Amino acid sequence: MKHISYILILIVFIGCKSENKKSDFEQNIKTEKQIKSPIIGKWKVIKSNVEPFQIISNGKKLYLNTIFEFSENGKHQVYEKNKSDFFSSVTYRIDEKKLIMVDLDMVFEYGIESLTTDSLKLKIKKIPTYFWTDENLSDQKVQDKIAQLQKGGVLLELEKIKNGG
């Protein structure tokens, strides 16, 4: 009986202790609010090694001049020219050289090749879905492009929009 009492006390103690712990993601979002990162602001895609490109969270084909907006509260939006044409709205955090996006229950990781106050270079390891058709897979040029992307990823170069666009 003593053993059962000790086990119950231990379970209650562990349950109470873990109840108030915030997830790592919640803690990092709060940290991102407190740190003024150079990523905060609006960015325009000026170069890509594949066009159209796709962001991981949705399958929409995107082109040069697409806008990426990173807010201080950990929100990230992607749209063409104005916010009414947005394609994606997710939360984000920066973890060393990774940009981590969370869309509902899915987590996507982009490599940060470089980040300055006016330049951002991202690497996306996922190959755009439109490559994976029977017609494309029988085309040698497309197969070569897929092989290139499997090695180096989709590379996006963005420039910061001055004065918030």
C-alpha positions in Angstrom: 0.0 0.0 0.0 2.9 2.3 0.8 4.3 1.8 -2.7 1.0 2.8 -4.3 0.8 6.0 -2.2 4.4 6.9 -3.3 3.5 6.3 -6.9 0.3 8.5 -6.7 2.2 11.3 -5.0 4.9 11.1 -7.7 2.4 11.2 -10.5 0.6 14.2 -8.9 3.9 16.0 -8.4 5.1 15.4 -12.0 1.7 16.4 -13.4 1.6 19.7 -11.5 5.2 20.6 -12.5 4.7 20.0 -16.3 1.3 21.7 -16.4 2.7 25.3 -16.6 5.5 24.7 -19.0 5.2 26.5 -22.3 6.3 24.7 -25.5 9.7 25.6 -27.0 7.8 27.2 -29.9 5.8 29.5 -27.6 9.0 30.5 -25.8 10.8 31.3 -29.0 8.0 33.4 -30.4 8.1 35.5 -27.2 11.9 35.8 -27.6 11.4 36.8 -31.2 9.1 39.6 -30.0 11.8 40.9 -27.7 14.6 40.8 -30.2 14.6 43.1 -33.2 15.6 40.7 -35.9 16.6 42.0 -39.3 14.1 39.6 -40.8 11.2 41.7 -39.5 9.5 43.6 -42.4 8.5 43.1 -46.0 10.7 41.4 -48.5 10.3 41.0 -52.3 11.6 37.8 -54.1 14.0 39.1 -56.7 15.7 35.9 -57.8 15.0 32.2 -57.8 16.8 29.2 -59.4 13.4 27.8 -60.4 10.2 29.6 -61.4 7.6 29.2 -60.5 8.6 28.3 -57.0 6.4 27.1 -54.2 6.4 27.7 -50.5 6.1 24.5 -48.5 2.8 25.3 -46.7 0.7 25.4 -49.8 1.0 24.3 -53.4 0.4 27.6 -55.1 2.8 28.6 -57.9 4.7 31.8 -57.0 6.8 34.1 -59.1 9.4 36.8 -58.8 8.1 39.9 -57.0 6.1 37.8 -54.5 6.1 39.5 -51.1 7.1 37.8 -47.8 6.2 39.7 -44.7 7.6 38.9 -41.3 5.9 40.7 -38.3 7.3 41.2 -34.8 4.6 39.0 -33.3 5.8 35.9 -35.1 3.4 35.9 -38.1 4.5 35.4 -41.7 2.4 36.2 -44.7 3.0 35.6 -48.4 1.2 37.6 -51.1 1.5 39.0 -54.6 1.2 42.8 -54.4 -1.2 43.5 -51.6 -2.5 41.7 -48.6 -5.8 40.9 -50.1 -4.1 38.5 -52.5 -2.3 36.5 -49.8 -1.4 32.9 -50.3 -0.2 31.9 -46.8 -0.3 33.0 -43.3 1.7 31.0 -40.7 3.7 31.6 -37.6 7.5 31.5 -37.7 10.6 31.5 -35.6 14.3 31.7 -36.3 16.6 28.9 -34.9 20.2 29.7 -35.8 20.4 29.2 -39.6 16.8 27.9 -40.0 13.6 29.6 -40.5 10.9 27.4 -39.0 7.3 27.9 -40.2 4.3 26.4 -38.4 1.0 26.0 -40.2 -1.7 24.5 -37.9 -0.1 21.2 -37.0 2.6 21.1 -39.7 6.2 22.4 -39.3 8.3 23.4 -42.3 12.0 24.3 -42.3 13.8 26.7 -44.7 17.5 27.1 -44.6 18.8 30.7 -44.1 21.8 31.0 -46.4 22.3 34.6 -45.4 20.4 37.4 -43.6 21.3 41.1 -43.5 19.3 44.2 -42.9 18.5 44.4 -46.7 19.1 40.9 -48.1 17.7 37.5 -47.3 18.6 34.2 -49.1 16.5 31.1 -48.3 17.0 27.5 -49.3 13.9 25.2 -49.6 14.7 21.5 -49.8 11.3 20.5 -51.1 10.9 20.2 -54.8 7.8 22.0 -56.3 5.0 19.5 -56.7 4.3 20.4 -60.3 7.6 18.6 -61.3 6.1 15.3 -60.3 3.8 14.6 -63.3 4.1 11.7 -65.7 4.8 14.1 -68.6 7.5 15.9 -66.7 9.2 12.8 -65.5 9.6 11.5 -69.0 11.3 14.8 -70.1 15.1 14.6 -69.7 15.4 18.4 -69.1 12.9 18.2 -66.2 14.7 15.1 -64.8 18.0 17.1 -64.9 16.4 20.0 -63.1 14.9 17.7 -60.4 18.4 16.2 -59.9 19.8 19.7 -59.5 17.2 20.7 -57.0 17.6 17.5 -55.0 21.3 18.4 -54.6 21.0 22.2 -54.0 17.4 23.0 -53.2 15.2 25.8 -54.3 17.1 29.1 -53.7 15.2 32.3 -53.2 16.9 35.7 -53.0 14.8 38.5 -51.4 15.4 42.2 -50.9 13.9 44.2 -48.1 11.3 46.7 -49.2 12.3 50.2 -48.0 9.8 52.1 -45.8 7.5 49.1 -45.5 6.5 49.1 -49.2 
